Amino acid sequence: MKNNRFAGLVRPALHDLTPYHVPVHTGVVKLDANENPYDFPAGLLTEIFGRVDGQTLVRYPDAEARELREAIADYHGLTAENVFVGNGSDELILNLFLTFAVGGRVLIAEPTFGMYRIHSVIAGAEPVAVNRDPDFTIDSERLHYSTLNAAAQVMVLCSPNNPSGNTIPVGTVERILDWFGGIAVVDEAYFEFCGKTCVGLLERYPNLVVLRTFSKAFGLAGLRVGYMLAHPDVVQAVWRVKQPFNVDAFAQLAALAVLEHRSLFEPQIAALMKDGAVLYEQLRALPGVEAYPTEANFILFRTPHDARAVYERLLANGVLVRDLGGPGLERCLRVSIGKPEENHQFIKALGATLGSRL
Ligand SMILES: Cc1ncc(COP(=O)(O)O)c(C=O)c1O
């Protein structure tokens, strides 16, 4: 912020925030963002474009995304009043904090997805980290103790956790919900890869919010559609901070079509998990590499070297991954599971990188 002439006007809480920056690299094997690497099913693409007519683009979208919310509700055995859709689940995370945590605190089980911390700061809430154990599991006792100290309005748990790949047992979430009175958000962005969910707890815990996205298994990262499942009172509360037309018309109809034809994605999901198991073993077989078991479409691994140096060398070899850092993630990188030939290129490049001087 130092050289910015408006620094004096910018909210102090934003001074230390680094603008979100995603480098664009073309012509590389892209294994950095946990997307579905397979082409979107061609027949479904044709069907989606077939549903676009002369009015789709000229009219404002349905502000309440009724059809999509009904379909999501049906999929989960809930009602549309339990569903809120957003411009990616990123928007929902921010909206939840804007609704419940401004001026308060957000408890975050770290290390985890970085946007929880960033959105907390944007919303004027204080992010409070509760460290996971070295194997990334959550110690619910310690979390309980931290919650008593922090008096947080919102808690965020990610399962499967990005970047570690492990899930939180539903029983652990249940125990947490037994004492936590604030809004407990369980981010299940990678649910389709593991099949483990807390949705069944919604009936008993009105303060539970489950987040899902169409960006990962369902191949719609480019369109930005996420949703939350929650008690109607939570949905109504979050509705107050909603942008009027937050999900565009094309995204609404595409997400609806994906849901109706979701079985088309099952072979892709199965292939990714099968290839991921192979990649995990290959990573473990590399001298000095520690890989973490995953229940999602990415793998966290640690090498003996500086993560940035490994990242740069992989990129020079045409493979883009995520380099990580911070408490619990020292010398760690995260690789998304790609198509078999992409995984092969990655493991070859990593082998060469680790065999060279860094
Ligand atoms: C755990 C988690 N939640 C949410 C998101 C954001 O997803 P969306 O594309 O729906 O905004 C991501 C994306 O990487 C993620 O890893």
The ligand as an SDF file (V2000), in Angstrom:
LIG
                    3D

 16 16  0  0  0  0  0  0  0  0999 V2000
  -12.0090  -25.7070   -0.3930 C   0  0  0  0  0  0  0  0  0  0  0  0
  -12.4410  -24.7680   -1.4520 C   0  0  0  0  0  0  0  0  0  0  0  0
  -13.5560  -24.0510   -1.2960 N   0  0  0  0  0  0  0  0  0  0  0  0
  -13.9790  -23.2010   -2.2290 C   0  0  0  0  0  0  0  0  0  0  0  0
  -13.2700  -23.0190   -3.3970 C   0  0  0  0  0  0  0  0  0  0  0  0
  -13.7720  -22.0160   -4.3750 C   0  0  0  0  0  0  0  0  0  0  0  0
  -14.5380  -22.6070   -5.3100 O   0  0  0  0  0  0  0  0  0  0  0  0
  -15.4700  -21.8010   -6.3070 P   0  0  0  0  0  0  0  0  0  0  0  0
  -14.8740  -21.9790   -7.6510 O   0  0  0  0  0  0  0  0  0  0  0  0
  -16.8130  -22.4120   -6.1480 O   0  0  0  0  0  0  0  0  0  0  0  0
  -15.4630  -20.3570   -5.8750 O   0  0  0  0  0  0  0  0  0  0  0  0
  -12.1070  -23.7470   -3.6280 C   0  0  0  0  0  0  0  0  0  0  0  0
  -11.3340  -23.5560   -4.8580 C   0  0  0  0  0  0  0  0  0  0  0  0
  -10.1950  -23.8740   -4.9780 O   0  0  0  0  0  0  0  0  0  0  0  0
  -11.6780  -24.6390   -2.6200 C   0  0  0  0  0  0  0  0  0  0  0  0
  -10.5520  -25.3540   -2.7550 O   0  0  0  0  0  0  0  0  0  0  0  0
  1  2  1  0
  2  3  1  0
  2 15  2  0
  3  4  2  0
  4  5  1  0
  5  6  1  0
  5 12  2  0
  6  7  1  0
  7  8  1  0
  8  9  2  0
  8 10  1  0
  8 11  1  0
 12 13  1  0
 12 15  1  0
 13 14  2  0
 15 16  1  0
M  END
$$$$
